[in-house]
Amino acid sequence: MKKKILDLIEEQKLNDLKKYLETINSADFPRLFEELEEENILIIYRLLTKEKAAEVFAELKPYMQEKLINCLTDVELENVTDEMFFDDEVDLIEEMPSNVVKRILKTVKPEDRKIINELLNYPENTAGTIMTTEFVDLKENMTVEEAFKKIREIGLDKETIYTCYVLTTDRKIVGVIDVKDLLISEPKDFIKNIMNPNVITVSTLTDQEKVAKMFDKYNFFAIPVVDREQRLVGIITIDDAIDVLQDEIQEDFEKMAAVIPNDQSYFKTSVFKHARNRIVWLIFLMFTSIITGTILAHYENAFVSLPILVSFVPLLMDTGGNCGSQTSTLVIRGFSQDEIRLKDFFKVWWKEIRVAVLVGIALAIINTFRIFIQYGTGQLQLALVVGLTLVIIAILAKSLGCILPMLAKRLKLDPALMASPLITTIVDSCSVFVYFQLAVLIFGL
Amino acid sequence: MKKKILDLIEEQKLNDLKKYLETINSADFPRLFEELEEENILIIYRLLTKEKAAEVFAELKPYMQEKLINCLTDVELENVTDEMFFDDEVDLIEEMPSNVVKRILKTVKPEDRKIINELLNYPENTAGTIMTTEFVDLKENMTVEEAFKKIREIGLDKETIYTCYVLTTDRKIVGVIDVKDLLISEPKDFIKNIMNPNVITVSTLTDQEKVAKMFDKYNFFAIPVVDREQRLVGIITIDDAIDVLQDEIQEDFEKMAAVIPNDQSYFKTSVFKHARNRIVWLIFLMFTSIITGTILAHYENAFVSLPILVSFVPLLMDTGGNCGSQTSTLVIRGFSQDEIRLKDFFKVWWKEIRVAVLVGIALAIINTFRIFIQYGTGQLQLALVVGLTLVIIAILAKSLGCILPMLAKRLKLDPALMASPLITTIVDSCSVFVYFQLAVLIFGL
């Protein structure tokens, strides 16, 4: 693709290039542009049709959009913003530095600027910020024929036309109808007779993650957003819902790895910012593990008189941490998939305790054999201490892995914060304490 | 909802109940059924229209489907399978025990049974297994008017009709057209003049995760699946693509928490199976941490003569593990979002090393203060050993967190296997080794 384009530019065959560009999917342009020189990007971009240029622009990453805006004339920029959907324009304005925003807003028509300003004012992460104000609205007493006429009139500019909304004269939503249902109805049928009056709506302030999950549950293509008076103010389309789902999942992954979530891509985040996003949790967890160290120091007499005890500390700490993070991950995911709810607390805990007993005993048996092989069968006491500790910390770790995310949820915190790193350091303290207490007891140290 | 339904059943107002049931979204039935007695479920289910009954059935979880099938008569079951989409039927057959499968296949029409058997034969996790064979096919020389007629004829039974495929007489795909484009064209226009000839297709054997990601990239509603001769054999719709994405993400979460991925839900998985899914990695990781223990035992003389050294082991192990898992999570996610590629190896590594130096130095400084406060400013040597170790293991951990997932990717293994638990145990050995080597050197032990 890249080679063919460069050849066509080289040979000055711009008409051929124009035709060829039309065959490339808009979503494939970002990667293409990344591999080309600025001047060639401009040549290509100026050959695109107005609609395609806007589509391609919306697909680009922010830094590339900024670069492109700085090269375009005011008229060219106006063509782009004219064709863009409102929600994409809002995204753009939120990403750009203020001098670029000024240039963009200058090219936007005054009536559009009003809508954009309203969209910009919704609180972060709400349905209002991801909705678009462009949709097909029908009236109850329209016929199917009239509905199609209306769709044709305004349809071209709509992000999705496949779900139409039936409104009263004061713009309250009373029904929803799929284009599919219009297609299989008679031209003279009335909308009110074929529309579905059971409309599932969200409010402008509904959390965007909740909205995205509704798409997953109901298999919608679009969902209507209403204000407090049930008036339709916008719709959210499935493509935006998928983006939200992906972002939320990425956020969970980062939180669960003790990284402060970051909107920007890996490469566009500076080394300094990467360090900042990671150091906060590292410092917090460092102080937590100082507690473990202090407990360990407390048993100085024990391990000085029986140094072999120390060599089992890594095994016990790691196993405890792993047991805990297995459970916490499953519980956190269970929450986010609505499979586990708060009222299931005892059910989950009881299940985890039984799993822990099985797992703990299995690990204890394997470890006993290993101790006998490595240190001889005389080390019965050692095998007993380590084995018992394994069973106890499996139960402890799996209990904490279930209790802590549940507690976070109960306190309306994000359960993802209670993921492996935190569980691991907390379980560590318990493991070391249980282990040395048992050792002191059994060896009589 | 539940109360109203039970009241209506109680009062024997079945006609009212029937009307009320029609207003409930199919996706809301599973939760409702979970809260009701079997006899009431049957009353409700038998009041649903044929289409709704099939829709509701497809939404139910497998164990509930099985329960319901066992209560339905053959004729009732036939009504359900008649209305179901082929891909949902295949899902059902794959989930049910063999005696139930026999009953289902008996009710399916012979011609449908052939299609189902073909779908069942595609290798696991390929596009073939999630596609449906129901789609709208048009011919190049049809007019828009004729196309609409065809859509109306077959449209009712299609999972999606919004994307139509233009085929040659030998069923090769030559174009694709959105219903939206049909709607804004003149009735007499020819399909060949308005269709998009640049069709993006996948093969029946394409990995389903790859297909799902294409939906995310191109904002499709459906994607055509072709055989080796470019003949259209089915389509994959966006709802199935979203399910695949969700499943793959769940799998990644489980792998990254050292749990063997499991298709079944948390509660439906038995305690024994939960234990089995977790013990494998725990045993493997236990043996890895035995190496750390052995290294530790090697420095017995050092920590017996200077016991305070031991109390820093948890801090160093935890910090190393956390540093490593931060990086490995970001790299693994970068892969799965196509943001990081193998050729970026040195770019990522160099970035991680710089982040590690910043993070390591910050942690070392904080820890030095803490040592001075806790043990007095005389402990300069100790602060030096711990501080140096922190910087070195930050670099080591972040390097491994980048190298190991990259290596896995290079060897065509799943990078998610190189997540926190494995990185942590590997980094542990390094931390302990570096720490005691430095201690021996600086304290002259």
Interface residues (C-beta under 8 A of the other chain):
Chain A: T23 I24 N25 A27 F148 I151 R152 G155 L156 I161 Y162 V179 K180 L183 I184 P197 N198 I200 F215 D216 K217 Y218 N219 F221 I238 D239 I242 L245 Q246 I249 Q250 F253 E254 M256 A257 A258 V259 S265 Y266 F267 V271 F272 H274 A275 R278 I279 W281 L282 I283 L285 M286 T288 S289 I290 T292 G293 T294 L296 A297 E300 F303 V304 P307 I308 V310 S311 F312 V313 P314 L315 M317 D318 T319 G321 N322 C323 S325 Q326 S328 T329 L330 R333 G334 Q337 E339 I340 D344 K347 V348 K351 R354 V355 L358 V359 A362 L363 I366 N367 R370 S420 P421 T424 T425 D428 V432
Chain B: T23 I24 N25 A27 F148 I151 R152 G155 L156 I161 Y162 V179 K180 L183 I184 P197 N198 I200 F215 D216 K217 Y218 N219 F221 I238 D239 I242 L245 Q246 I249 Q250 F253 E254 M256 A257 A258 V259 S265 Y266 F267 V271 F272 H274 A275 R278 I279 W281 L282 I283 L285 M286 T288 S289 I290 T292 G293 T294 L296 A297 E300 F303 V304 P307 I308 V310 S311 F312 V313 P314 L315 M317 D318 T319 G321 N322 C323 S325 Q326 S328 T329 L330 R333 G334 Q337 E339 I340 D344 K347 V348 K351 R354 V355 L358 V359 A362 L363 I366 N367 R370 S420 P421 T424 T425 D428 V432
